[in-house]
Amino acid sequence: MGALHLSHDVIDAQLVDRQQEKIGRIDELLLELEDGQPPRVATIVIGGVARARRVGRWMLALHRAVHALFGHREEQESRVPFDAVRRIADTIELDVEGDALASMRLERWLATHIVLRIPGGSGERK
Amino acid sequence: MKKWAEVALGVVTSIGGFLEVGSIATSAQGGAEFGYQLAWVLVLGTMSLAILMEMTGRLAAVSQRTYADLLRERFGYRFFLLPLVAVFVVSLLVVISEIGGVSIALQIATGIDFRWWAIPTAIVGWFLLWRGNFTIVEQGTAMLGLVAISFAVGALKLHPVWPTLGRAMLPSLPSHDRARYWYLAVSILGASISPYLYLFYSAGAIEDEWTIEHLGVNRVTAGMGNVFGGGLAIATLVTAALVLAPREIKVDRYEQIALVLATPLGRAGLVFFIMTLFITCFGATLEIVLAMAYLLAQGLGWNWSENLKPDKDARFATSYSVLILLAALPIAIGMDPLTLTNISMVATAASLPVTVIPLFVLMNDGDLLNTHVNGWPSNLALVVIALLSIVLLVAALPLQLLGGG
């Protein structure tokens, strides 16, 4: 495959983990700047804060306010080194365990505290 | 053979999916106040919806991606917020109206005030979403929705004047109440072309594991399904024109619409009306909350599928659960379902540009569609629909103020 367009093919792309589970999208992409080295794409950021930052300061403030309302102190944001990318196609596969990501905290919390307590929440395919 | 079963099923799905609270209410109002004259708006709306569904279905079948997924990836998060917020606001209004429709049907059937039915409706709906899979939601409501054919039977029994109806298929200017005429035209278009319909359809293509092999099924489903569905909406307009207009009854309560079937079909007509209102609104409720959850999950990259157990896609399952219960509240506290329906149809019409215009870009993207990109006729049709959507956006608010009362 030839060149990839960062803004067209990479940013906002669907991410999947080792198990091919959907784990969010590339919400931000960070370049690393080191003295004497050319900049390189270094970090994938996943999470609401990163998305809010892209929209503007007011959105970031709104985002923080909503999280404060729910008493969250830590940022639910994941930073994954770009080296973890295994495959770039329709989705981008990362060599990570989705469950271990901070950005998946809400998914895990809802699954264990809400969904599994309601009958019919778990099991095989419906 | 299996393919034809799928085609038949698809057609049935779109018939059942087409008629719901919005099209029943707006078509009945149109017929009551302007006779057959607004029939052309239903033709225009139905054709537009068929084209949009064919395209989003083709996009999903070929690229294996949903429309919401591509809206986010190809246009970026900042742009994606626009359709996300617009579709959420109008879909929430529409789903409240649908729960209102179900509640009214139950009120007519039992005599118990509609407010008491909103929460139970939401709970039963939630249970079906939680325990059921995509096939149950899609095909169950579609099959039961066939009861809507009673509107066609009612229209035929009233012996419509075919040449007059034929002429009404072409646009004409009103002789009286111009603002009201255009207001109803916009409402009818909003009821016909709902973003949730094509967002749901595009996600459904992935849920049903469509591939390039299904392009024929897609074309027939979008085309024939909408011809039948739109036909039923026209039948509603015709019955209202023949039953309500001569008696000068303007529809300001749902109970009055029951007359349109009770007149030609008697007591059975009333039963059919209640069943149609109940089933189609209930089906639409499930489809709309799913469409909203799909949009959110696909746009933000969460796991999603109505075929997965809720613990495998907790955020998706929580989203539709919260939405359906939230939508029951306004009806439970006594908001008038019909007023809400009218407002939500006009709001829907105004929301169309943000989901119609981006489709033009995606349908011409060779990376996604290879040889299945739009040809010039499809592009021309899409440009016309996009222009129509911009006119609707501009005209919606003034017409709501001038003709809404």
Interface residues (C-beta under 8 A of the other chain):
Chain A: S7 H8 I11 D12 A13 Q14 L15 E21 K22 I23 G24 R25 D27 R51 R54 V55 D90 L106 E107 R108 L110 A111 I114 V115 L116 I118 G120 G121 S122 G123 E124 R125 K126
Chain B: S63 Q64 R65 D69 R72 E73 R74 G76 Y77 R78 F80 L81 W130 R131 G132 N133 L300 G301 W302 N303 W304 E306 N307 L308 K309 P310 D311 A314 R315 A317 T318
